[in-house]
Amino acid sequence: MKIEVWSDFVCPFCYIGKRRLEKALNEFEYKDDVNIEYKSYELDPNAEIAPGKSIHELLASKYGMSVEQAKNSNESLGQQAAELGLTYNFDTMRHTNTFDAHRLAKFADENGKGTEMTERLLKAYFTDSELISDHQTLIKLAGEMGLDTEKVTEMLKLDDYALHVRADEEQARQLGVQGVPFFVFNEKYAVSGAQPPEAFSEALEKVWEEEKEQPVLQSLNPKKSKTTYCTDEGCVTEENE
């Protein structure tokens, strides 16, 4: 089973949704047969590298509320995260542009570390208050994942993996994704938002049962016709019933 996950590293519900999916997977009998692919999505492609405002001030400005109301909202969100073992340090969080972080995640994925890099970038932003647009920070995080820091340094200097990020975002537009997290199961079923673990469990069971019942391929050969094909033992002609 394949699960594609569109998310952004500064999206609080993306980290929560990731944990809830993982909780459901831990209880799923066939979890070893599930492959998760993380897709790029920028909530604000025009976000500044260093906006100079706290996350509370940015939230207040965006939604037309007071800073105190923004703090209360973030505190409530932090409690949801804490229930899943996550720590959100809103007071020191450094909101920023995530494009280069997504490029790094794509580089990591090609080097077998995509899932680990995604987790580390989320933790870096929400828990460690790292500036995840800063190249030195990204290089350091890549090194922690065992990636070649010289190659990462060179990659960040250039436009490498930019097209990979844009391709994910274009695919999201084609699918009609309006927000993240957004989960697609076997390119057929979608779960939008940080749903409870029970919702993910239900989706996992439904998709698994459906795929198990159906053949991988359905023949479209016309009935009562001849078909010819070759194997390593020779070529044959058969009558289709």
Summary of the structure (lengths in Angstrom):
residues: 241
radius of gyration: 22.1
end to end distance: 32.6
largest distance: 77.4
contacts: 701
relative contact order: 0.16
helix: 49%
strand: 13%
